């Protein structure tokens, strides 16, 4: 039996210098629009007792782009700015439905993102290689294709992390085969309980304990060495910025290894059990 789902496929991007500059401007404009819309919506609620919808904010954004002080918003794709408003709208939906806290302002620090939909992006071939075209972007951007896309993507999100690495995430619709029951259709369901821990990452009701790899401890010496080098640089200088990226790459390596381990563990559990029960508690409080 097949089931239709939406799945995200993530790849490394390798923009040239001109494309990096354009992406930086796009990230900045997308962040500015999100923060501006959040402030506008919040003030309208508390000061004017008015609830602004997505359409209201979109109309005000159009006027904002015509003002002299903010006409630079027109230098990037209008689609990415509209998506910032949609992201904020979804953030408020999550808040009102109890799935998240009140939306917060986006910072220049951390990951920077811009989302493209519809005709604002596509995949084209150049010199025998498939590359990414983005609206108002000079040339095509190189992609490292680690696997094939199952269908035409409906949207893509370009991200730059603190280590200066670029990625693109494509959202595709595909049909997948539902996993069969572990004991067959006529057999009993296979249950497992998952107990989160500190010393052991998880303890299963089967008695198995999954160790907690100490990624941070393993990288601590290298991270400390790079941070010491950073402390000796003049903050804001070119050397400081290069060293900051080296520190960020160590953190990124720790994060990637942790994510890879968790995804392999969850995949194993899904394939070997029909029902997975996880206790509802905060590991942070346990620490």
N, C-alpha and C positions, 0 to 999 in steps of 0.2 A: 504494500500500500504506500502510495506517495503522498507527500504533504508539501505544499508550497510555502516557502519561507523567504524572508529577506535576510541576507547575510552580508557582512562587511569583509572586504579583502584589502589588506594593507600592504603597501610597497614603499621602498625607498625612492626618493626623488633627488635628482642632481641638477638643480638650476644653475645657470651661469650667473655672472655678476650682475648683468642688467636685470635678469629675472629675479634675483635675490632682492634687488632694490625695489622692484615693483611689488614683490610679495610683502616686503616690509611695509610699504605704503598701504597695501591691501589689509594686512593684519591690523595696522594702526587705525585705519578708517573703520573697520568692522568692530574693533574694540571701542572706539569712540562712540559709534552709533549705539552700541549696546548700553554703555554707561549713560549716555545722554537720554536714551529712552527710559532707562530705569529711574533716573533722577526726575524726568518729566512726569512719569506715571506716578511716582511716589508723592511728589509735590501736589499733583492734581488731586490725589486722594485725600491728603491730610489738610491742605490749605483750601481747596475749592470744593471738597467733597464730590469730586467728579471721577468717574471710572473711564479711563481711556482704553479703547479697544485697539487691536492690531491695525485696523483701518484708520483710526484716528492718528496713531503714531506714524503710519505710512504717509498720510497726507501732510503731516507736519514735517516729516523728513524731506519730502519733495520741495517744500518751501525753504527748508534749511539749506538745501543744496544751491539755491539761487541767491542766498545772502553772500555778501562780499567776504565776510569773515570765514565762511565755511564752504566756499565754492570749490575748494580742493577735494571735497567728497566726490565730485564728478570725475576725478582722475582715475578712479577704480571702477570695477564692474558694479553696476547698480544691483545685480543679483546678490552679491555678497552682503550688501548693506541690508537688503530686504530679509535675507536669511538671519542676520543678527536680530532683527525685530521678531522673527518667528522663534528664534532660540529663546528670547526673553519671554515671549508669550507662553512657550512650553514650560519655562522655569516657573512662571506664576501658576500655571495649571498644576504642576507638581506640588507647589507650595499649598495651594488651596485644597488639594486632595490628600494632603498629609504625607506625601512621599519625599519631601525635601523642605529645607528651611527657606526663609525669605531670601530671594535672589540678592547676590552681592556684586559689587563692582569688579570688573575685570582689571587685572594688573599687567604692566609691561613685563613683569617677571613671570617665569614659568612658560608653559606651552602657549603658542600663538596659533590661532586657527582662522580659516576662512572657508565657507561652504559655497559650492557652486551646484546649480541644478539646471535642468532643461538644456537650452542651446548655449549656455554660458561655458560649456566644456564639451570636449569629445576626444577620442583617441584617433590619432592620424599616423600615417606611415611616412617616414622620411628616411631616404637612403637605406631602405630595407629594414628599418627599426620602427617599432611602434612607440609613439611619444604622446605626451599630453598637451592639448591646447586649452588654454584658459582665456576667457574674455579679457580684452585689453592687456594681454600679456605679450611682450615681444618674443616672437619665435615659439618653438615647441620645446617642452621640458623633457629631459631624459628620465626614463623610469627603469628601475631594475626589476624585470619581470621574474619573480620567483615561482609563480604558478599562473595558470590560465584563468581568465574570468569566465564564469559559466554562462553569462548573458550580458546584454548591454546594460551598463550601470545607469541608474536613475539619478544619482547624485554623487558628488565627490567632495571630500573635505581635505584641504591641504593644511598640514601642521608643521610647525617648527618648534622643536623642544629646546630646553635650556642648553643642551650640548651643541646646538647649532645644526642639528640633523633635520632634514626635511622628509616628510612622509605624506602619502596620499592614501585615503581610504575611500574605496568605491563601494556603494551599496547596490547589490544585485539581487534580483528575484530568481530563485531556483527551486526545483523540485527535488526533494530528498526522500530516501526510503526510510520509513519508520523502523526503528530497531525492534527486532523480535523479542518476545519474552525470553528470559534466561532459561526457564524450564519448559518452554514451549507453550502453545496456546492453551492446552488443557492442564498444565501444571500450576502449582502454587506460585504466587508472586514472591520474588526474592527481595526481602527488605534489608536495609542496613541503616544503623544510626551513626551519626557523625558527631563526636564530641571534640570541640575545639580546645586546644590547650596551649601551654607556653613551652614546656620542655619538649613535648611531642607536638608537632603541628596539629595532627588530629589523631584521635583514637576511635577505631571502628567498633561497632557492637560485636563484630566477629572476633574481637580480641587483638586484631592487628593494630600496631602503633606505627604511624608514619612520622619519621624523624623530622626535626625542624632544622634544615640546613642553615648554617649561620653565614649567610651571604655577606652581611655587613662586617662580621668579624674577620672573614677571609680576605676582605678587601681593605681592612682597616689600615694596615701599614702603608699601602699605596695611597689611600685617600689622605692619611695624615701627612705624608710626604708632599703630596701635591698642594694641600692646603697651607702647609708651611711656606712653600714657594710663593703661593698667592699672597700671603701676609707680608712678604718682603717687596712686593710690587707696589708702585704708586697707583692708588685707586683711580680708575678712569683712563689710565694710559693704555696704549696698544698692547704692551707686554702684559698688563693686568688682565685685559680682555681675553687674550690668548690663553693665559693660565686659568682664568675662570672657566673657560670652555673645557680645559683638561679635567678640572675638578668635576664639572657637570657630567663629563663622559664616564667618570668612575661611578657617580651616582646612577647614571643611566644604565650602566652595565649591571649593577646590583639589582635595579628595578627589572631589567629584561630577564635576568636569571630567575628572579622570584616569580615573575609572571609565567615563564616557560614551565617551571616546576608545578605551579598551581594548575595550569591548563592541562598538563599531562595527568595529574592526579584526578582532576574532575572528569576527564575523558575516560579514565580507567573505571571510575565508579559508575559512570553512566552506562558503560558497556557491560558491566558485571552485575548490576542490580537493577530491579524494576522500580523500586520505591526508595528514595533517599530522604532521611529525616535528619534535620540539623537543628540543634537547640538554639533558641533565640537569646543570645547574650552578647555582651560587648567584651571582646578580648582586651581592649584598651583598659577597661576597668579592672580586669584581672591582673594587669601588670602593675 
